[in-house]
């Protein structure tokens, strides 16, 4: 590919060279012919002809030089645009390999600093849609810990002020100190913004990042030089942020697809498929033991019948959150469907049983729906079918025992009523 591109460039240069030679020679020949046919028969000299030809060659050479310089700049600009497209394509194509959105934004910012001439540092600032609070998500060449101390809003940013609140275009600032001084930031906050970089920031180029029409954040590129960014850099960054918005949106959608494929939409717990995949990577701890726990809600049907399915969904979420509050770091937890939850946890068994008792108390105290559940526990020794069967049988035995106890209480209450 590289050899082919070089060959094309050489071919173009050769054709261009011949073309310009033709434009030089033909007019000079015409000048000579005109001079010969119109020169007086006596006392003429060739000096005027040489002077005219010299002026033409100098003028044409100057035009040629300016033209070649313009072509070179256009090639450089085209290469930058291609670099932007390649960078965004790479980010979008490899989006699934980033462990989280922060890592994705770090990669995006690093590429932006490398692509835009004059950029030495940079940051991506995210906007809270509800509160309009700003926070620095990613930085290059800046002290992130210092910047995270800032407590400021979108309305205090120069992007907001210079666009009169629209945040719809790229802005360039060549006097950061004065632009910050004109804001409502405190002296300490202004000092942090100016000293978070190893070298003082004198120029900043800021571009809004919009996703689905909403302001997601701002891409800032900084330089220690005054006037480091041109109008062309502004246009390049506009292209970059537009493509970056698409890449971020694509990344977020890929995360949503992954989440839908692997997690329960209502509770956020593992779904059955993801849970069974996670079993293959379970790391047992011999001194604690591993236990499979099945938790089944006792009265979801009653809640749905009496209070509606929305209340039933809230009850499921409440149980899921309660389990997570105790076992989030003890194992893997999933919703197998309906009102059934399955967890694989490290022991000891006595601690798990104590946690389950505490869960029941917490549910009773925090909900008026009389939430409760039945439990089955079985030791897990890498035989999923065997452990699940044992835990499932234990859970149903407990559930049947509760039903018998309730019937016995109802019978006693009925007898007492008859006795009265």
C-alpha positions as CSV (number, residue, x, y, z in Angstrom):
1,X,0.0,0.0,0.0
2,X,2.8,2.4,0.9
3,X,4.7,1.7,-2.3
4,X,1.6,2.1,-4.4
5,X,0.9,5.5,-2.8
6,X,4.5,6.7,-3.3
7,X,4.3,5.6,-7.0
8,X,1.1,7.6,-7.5
9,X,2.6,10.6,-5.9
10,X,5.7,10.4,-8.1
11,X,3.5,10.0,-11.2
12,X,1.5,13.1,-10.3
13,X,4.7,15.1,-9.6
14,X,6.1,14.2,-13.0
15,X,3.0,15.2,-14.9
16,X,2.8,18.4,-12.9
17,X,6.4,19.2,-13.7
18,X,5.8,18.8,-17.5
19,X,2.7,20.8,-17.3
20,X,4.5,23.7,-15.6
21,X,7.4,23.5,-18.1
22,X,4.9,23.9,-20.9
23,X,3.4,26.9,-19.3
24,X,6.8,28.5,-19.0
25,X,8.1,27.7,-22.5
26,X,5.1,28.5,-24.6
27,X,4.6,32.1,-23.3
28,X,8.4,32.8,-23.7
29,X,8.3,31.5,-27.3
30,X,5.3,33.8,-28.0
31,X,7.2,36.7,-26.4
32,X,10.2,36.0,-28.7
33,X,8.0,35.7,-31.8
34,X,6.2,38.9,-31.0
35,X,9.4,40.7,-30.4
36,X,11.1,39.4,-33.6
37,X,8.2,40.4,-35.8
38,X,7.6,43.8,-34.2
39,X,11.2,44.8,-33.6
40,X,12.6,47.7,-35.7
41,X,14.9,46.7,-38.5
42,X,17.8,48.7,-37.1
43,X,19.1,49.6,-33.7
44,X,17.2,47.0,-31.7
45,X,18.5,45.2,-28.6
46,X,17.5,41.9,-26.9
47,X,17.6,43.3,-23.4
48,X,13.9,44.3,-23.3
49,X,13.0,40.7,-24.3
50,X,15.2,39.2,-21.7
51,X,13.8,41.5,-19.1
52,X,10.2,40.6,-19.9
53,X,11.1,36.9,-19.9
54,X,12.9,37.2,-16.6
55,X,9.9,39.0,-15.0
56,X,7.6,36.3,-16.3
57,X,9.8,33.4,-15.0
58,X,10.1,35.1,-11.6
59,X,6.3,35.8,-11.4
60,X,5.4,32.3,-12.5
61,X,8.0,30.7,-10.1
62,X,6.5,32.7,-7.2
63,X,2.9,31.6,-8.1
64,X,4.2,28.0,-8.5
65,X,5.8,28.1,-5.1
66,X,2.7,29.5,-3.4
67,X,0.6,26.9,-5.3
68,X,2.8,24.1,-4.1
69,X,2.7,25.3,-0.6
70,X,-1.1,25.4,-0.7
71,X,-1.2,21.9,-2.1
72,X,1.2,20.7,0.7
73,X,-1.1,22.2,3.3
74,X,-4.1,20.7,1.8
75,X,-2.4,17.3,1.8
76,X,-1.5,17.7,5.5
77,X,-5.1,18.7,6.2
78,X,-6.4,15.7,4.3
79,X,-4.0,13.4,6.2
80,X,-5.3,14.9,9.5
81,X,-8.9,14.3,8.5
82,X,-8.0,10.7,7.5
83,X,-6.2,10.3,10.8
84,X,-9.3,11.4,12.6
85,X,-11.5,9.0,10.7
86,X,-9.0,6.1,11.3
87,X,-8.9,7.0,15.0
88,X,-12.6,7.1,15.4
89,X,-13.1,3.9,13.4
90,X,-10.5,2.1,15.6
91,X,-12.2,3.3,18.8
92,X,-15.7,2.3,17.5
93,X,-14.4,-1.0,16.2
94,X,-12.6,-1.9,19.4
95,X,-15.2,-0.4,21.8
96,X,-16.1,-3.8,23.3
97,X,-12.4,-4.2,24.5
98,X,-12.6,-1.2,26.8
99,X,-13.5,-2.3,30.3
100,X,-15.6,0.8,31.0
101,X,-16.5,4.2,29.6
102,X,-13.7,6.0,31.4
103,X,-11.1,3.8,29.6
104,X,-12.9,4.5,26.3
105,X,-12.8,8.3,26.9
106,X,-9.1,8.1,27.9
107,X,-8.3,6.5,24.6
108,X,-10.4,9.1,22.7
109,X,-8.6,12.0,24.4
110,X,-5.1,10.6,23.8
111,X,-5.9,10.3,20.1
112,X,-7.3,13.8,20.0
113,X,-4.1,15.3,21.6
114,X,-2.0,13.4,19.1
115,X,-4.0,14.4,16.0
116,X,-4.5,18.2,16.6
117,X,-1.4,20.3,16.0
118,X,-0.5,22.5,18.9
119,X,-2.3,20.4,21.5
120,X,0.0,19.4,24.4
121,X,-2.6,18.6,27.0
122,X,-6.3,18.0,27.2
123,X,-9.4,16.9,29.2
124,X,-12.9,15.6,28.7
125,X,-15.4,17.2,31.1
126,X,-18.8,15.4,31.6
127,X,-22.0,17.2,32.3
128,X,-24.6,16.0,34.7
129,X,-27.8,16.4,32.7
130,X,-30.0,17.1,35.8
131,X,-27.8,19.3,38.0
132,X,-25.5,20.8,35.2
133,X,-22.5,20.0,37.5
134,X,-19.2,19.4,35.7
135,X,-16.6,16.9,36.5
136,X,-13.3,16.0,34.8
137,X,-13.5,12.4,33.5
138,X,-10.3,12.1,31.6
139,X,-7.1,14.1,31.3
140,X,-3.8,14.1,29.5
141,X,-0.9,16.2,30.9
142,X,-3.1,17.5,33.8
143,X,-3.4,16.6,37.5
144,X,-6.8,14.8,37.7
145,X,-6.8,14.8,41.5
146,X,-6.5,18.5,41.6
147,X,-9.2,19.0,39.0
148,X,-11.6,16.7,40.8
149,X,-11.5,19.2,43.7
150,X,-13.4,21.7,41.6
151,X,-17.1,22.1,42.3
152,X,-18.4,24.1,39.4
153,X,-21.4,24.1,37.0
154,X,-21.9,24.3,33.2
155,X,-22.9,28.0,33.5
156,X,-19.5,28.8,34.9
157,X,-17.6,27.3,31.9
158,X,-16.3,29.6,29.2
159,X,-17.9,27.3,26.6
160,X,-21.3,28.2,28.0
161,X,-20.4,31.9,28.4
162,X,-18.8,32.4,24.9
163,X,-21.7,30.7,23.2
164,X,-24.4,32.5,25.3
165,X,-25.6,29.2,26.8
166,X,-26.0,27.3,23.5
167,X,-22.9,25.2,23.7
168,X,-23.2,24.5,20.0
169,X,-19.8,25.4,18.5
170,X,-16.1,25.1,19.0
171,X,-14.5,28.1,20.9
172,X,-10.9,29.1,21.2
173,X,-9.5,31.0,24.2
174,X,-6.0,32.6,24.0
175,X,-6.1,34.3,27.4
176,X,-7.1,31.7,30.0
177,X,-6.1,33.8,33.0
178,X,-8.4,36.7,32.1
179,X,-11.3,34.5,30.9
180,X,-11.3,32.7,34.2
181,X,-11.0,35.9,36.2
182,X,-14.2,37.1,34.5
183,X,-16.1,34.0,35.7
184,X,-17.8,33.4,39.0
185,X,-15.2,30.8,40.0
186,X,-13.5,31.4,43.4
187,X,-9.9,32.4,43.5
188,X,-8.9,29.0,44.6
189,X,-10.8,27.3,41.8
190,X,-9.1,29.6,39.2
191,X,-5.8,28.8,40.7
192,X,-6.5,25.0,40.3
193,X,-7.4,25.4,36.7
194,X,-4.3,27.4,35.9
195,X,-1.8,25.2,37.9
196,X,-3.2,21.7,37.2
197,X,-0.8,21.5,34.3
198,X,3.0,21.3,34.5
199,X,3.2,24.3,32.2
200,X,0.7,27.2,32.4
201,X,-2.2,26.8,30.0
202,X,-2.3,29.8,27.6
203,X,-4.6,28.5,24.8
204,X,-7.6,26.2,25.0
205,X,-9.8,24.9,22.3
206,X,-13.1,23.6,23.6
207,X,-15.7,21.7,21.7
208,X,-19.1,20.4,23.0
209,X,-19.9,16.7,22.7
210,X,-23.6,16.1,22.0
211,X,-25.2,12.7,22.0
212,X,-28.8,12.3,20.8
213,X,-29.2,16.1,20.9
214,X,-28.2,16.3,24.6
215,X,-25.0,17.9,25.9
216,X,-22.8,14.9,27.1
217,X,-19.6,16.9,27.9
218,X,-16.8,19.0,26.4
219,X,-13.5,18.1,24.8
220,X,-10.8,20.6,25.8
221,X,-7.4,20.7,24.1
222,X,-4.8,22.9,25.8
223,X,-1.4,24.4,24.9
224,X,1.3,26.4,26.8
225,X,1.6,28.7,23.7
226,X,-0.5,31.7,23.0
227,X,-2.5,31.4,19.7
228,X,-1.6,27.7,19.4
229,X,-4.9,26.9,17.6
230,X,-6.0,28.2,14.2
231,X,-9.4,28.3,12.5
232,X,-8.5,25.1,10.7
233,X,-7.8,23.4,14.1
234,X,-11.2,24.5,15.2
235,X,-12.8,22.9,12.1
236,X,-10.8,19.7,12.7
237,X,-11.9,19.5,16.3
238,X,-15.5,20.1,15.2
239,X,-15.2,17.0,12.9
240,X,-13.5,15.1,15.6
241,X,-16.1,15.7,18.3
242,X,-18.9,15.0,15.8
243,X,-17.4,11.6,15.1
244,X,-16.5,11.1,18.7
245,X,-20.1,11.7,19.7
246,X,-21.1,8.8,17.3
247,X,-18.4,6.6,18.7
248,X,-19.5,7.3,22.3
249,X,-23.1,6.6,21.4
250,X,-22.1,3.4,19.7
251,X,-20.0,2.4,22.7
252,X,-23.0,3.1,25.1
253,X,-25.3,1.1,22.9
254,X,-22.9,-1.8,22.8
255,X,-22.8,-1.7,26.7
256,X,-26.6,-1.7,26.8
257,X,-26.7,-4.7,24.4
258,X,-24.1,-6.5,26.6
259,X,-26.1,-5.7,29.7
260,X,-29.3,-6.9,28.2
261,X,-27.6,-10.1,27.1
262,X,-26.0,-10.8,30.5
263,X,-28.0,-9.1,33.2
264,X,-31.6,-9.1,34.4
265,X,-33.2,-5.9,33.2
266,X,-35.3,-5.4,36.4
267,X,-32.8,-6.0,39.1
268,X,-29.4,-5.6,37.4
269,X,-28.4,-9.1,38.7
270,X,-26.8,-11.8,36.5
271,X,-29.4,-13.5,34.3
272,X,-29.4,-17.3,34.2
273,X,-27.1,-17.6,31.1
274,X,-24.5,-15.2,32.6
275,X,-24.6,-17.0,36.0
276,X,-24.0,-20.4,34.4
277,X,-21.1,-18.9,32.4
278,X,-19.6,-17.4,35.6
279,X,-19.7,-20.8,37.3
280,X,-16.9,-21.9,34.9
281,X,-14.6,-19.3,36.5
282,X,-15.6,-19.8,40.2
283,X,-12.7,-19.8,42.5
284,X,-13.3,-21.9,45.6
285,X,-11.8,-21.2,48.9
286,X,-11.2,-24.5,50.8
287,X,-11.1,-22.9,54.3
288,X,-14.5,-21.3,53.7
289,X,-16.4,-23.7,51.5
290,X,-18.7,-22.9,48.6
291,X,-22.5,-23.0,48.9
292,X,-25.3,-22.7,46.4
293,X,-28.3,-20.8,47.7
294,X,-31.8,-20.7,46.2
295,X,-34.1,-17.9,47.4
296,X,-37.7,-17.9,46.5
297,X,-40.2,-15.1,47.5
298,X,-43.2,-16.4,49.5
299,X,-46.0,-14.0,48.6
300,X,-45.3,-12.4,45.2
301,X,-48.6,-13.6,43.7
302,X,-50.5,-12.1,46.7
303,X,-48.7,-8.8,46.2
304,X,-49.5,-8.8,42.4
305,X,-53.2,-9.6,43.1
306,X,-53.7,-7.1,45.8
307,X,-51.4,-4.2,44.8
308,X,-50.7,-4.7,41.1
309,X,-47.7,-5.9,39.1
310,X,-45.9,-2.6,39.5
311,X,-45.8,-3.2,43.3
312,X,-44.7,-6.8,42.5
313,X,-41.8,-5.5,40.5
314,X,-40.8,-3.2,43.3
315,X,-40.9,-6.1,45.7
316,X,-38.6,-8.1,43.5
317,X,-36.2,-5.2,43.3
318,X,-36.3,-4.8,47.0
319,X,-35.4,-8.4,47.6
320,X,-32.6,-8.3,45.0
321,X,-31.1,-5.1,46.6
322,X,-31.3,-6.7,50.0
323,X,-29.4,-9.8,48.9
324,X,-26.8,-7.6,47.2
325,X,-26.3,-5.5,50.3
326,X,-25.1,-8.6,52.1
327,X,-23.5,-10.8,49.4
328,X,-22.2,-8.4,46.8
329,X,-18.6,-9.3,47.5
330,X,-19.2,-12.9,48.6
331,X,-20.1,-14.5,45.4
332,X,-22.2,-14.3,42.2
333,X,-26.0,-13.6,42.4
334,X,-28.6,-14.0,39.7
335,X,-32.3,-13.8,39.1
336,X,-33.3,-17.0,37.5
337,X,-36.8,-15.7,36.6
338,X,-39.9,-14.7,38.3
339,X,-39.4,-14.5,42.1
340,X,-36.5,-17.0,42.2
341,X,-32.9,-15.9,43.0
342,X,-29.8,-18.1,42.9
343,X,-26.5,-17.3,44.6
344,X,-23.1,-19.0,44.8
345,X,-21.2,-17.8,47.8
346,X,-18.2,-18.5,49.9
347,X,-19.0,-19.7,53.4
348,X,-18.9,-20.4,56.2
349,X,-22.4,-21.8,56.3
350,X,-23.2,-20.3,59.7
351,X,-22.4,-16.8,58.4
352,X,-24.6,-17.3,55.3
353,X,-27.5,-18.4,57.5
354,X,-27.0,-15.5,59.8
355,X,-27.0,-13.1,56.7
356,X,-30.3,-14.7,55.6
357,X,-31.9,-14.1,59.0
358,X,-30.7,-10.4,58.8
359,X,-32.1,-10.1,55.3
360,X,-35.6,-11.2,56.5
361,X,-35.5,-8.7,59.3
362,X,-34.4,-5.9,57.0
363,X,-37.2,-6.7,54.5
364,X,-39.8,-6.7,57.3
365,X,-38.6,-3.4,58.6
366,X,-38.2,-1.5,55.3
367,X,-41.4,-2.7,53.5
368,X,-45.1,-2.8,54.4
369,X,-45.7,-5.6,52.0
370,X,-44.8,-8.3,54.5
371,X,-41.9,-9.6,52.3
372,X,-40.4,-12.9,53.1
373,X,-38.7,-15.8,51.3
374,X,-37.9,-19.5,51.5
375,X,-34.3,-20.7,51.2
376,X,-32.5,-23.9,50.2
377,X,-28.8,-24.3,50.6
378,X,-26.4,-27.0,49.3
379,X,-22.7,-27.4,49.3
380,X,-21.1,-26.7,45.9
381,X,-18.3,-28.9,44.7
382,X,-18.3,-28.1,41.0
383,X,-21.3,-30.3,40.3
384,X,-23.9,-27.8,39.3
385,X,-26.8,-30.2,38.7
386,X,-26.3,-32.1,42.0
387,X,-26.1,-28.9,44.1
388,X,-29.0,-27.2,42.4
389,X,-31.2,-30.2,42.9
390,X,-30.3,-30.4,46.6
391,X,-30.8,-26.7,47.2
392,X,-34.1,-26.7,45.3
393,X,-35.5,-29.6,47.3
394,X,-34.5,-27.9,50.5
395,X,-36.1,-24.7,49.5
396,X,-39.4,-26.4,48.6
397,X,-39.4,-28.4,51.9
398,X,-39.1,-25.0,53.7
399,X,-41.9,-23.5,51.6
400,X,-44.1,-26.5,52.3
401,X,-43.3,-26.3,56.0
402,X,-44.4,-22.7,56.1
403,X,-47.6,-23.5,54.3
404,X,-48.4,-26.3,56.8
405,X,-47.6,-23.9,59.7
406,X,-49.9,-21.3,58.2
407,X,-52.7,-23.8,57.8
408,X,-52.2,-25.0,61.3
409,X,-52.4,-21.4,62.6
410,X,-55.6,-20.8,60.5
411,X,-57.1,-24.0,61.9
412,X,-56.3,-22.9,65.5
413,X,-57.8,-19.5,64.8
414,X,-60.9,-21.0,63.3
415,X,-61.4,-23.3,66.4
416,X,-60.9,-20.4,68.8
417,X,-63.6,-18.5,66.8
418,X,-66.0,-21.4,67.0
419,X,-65.3,-21.8,70.7
420,X,-66.4,-18.2,71.3
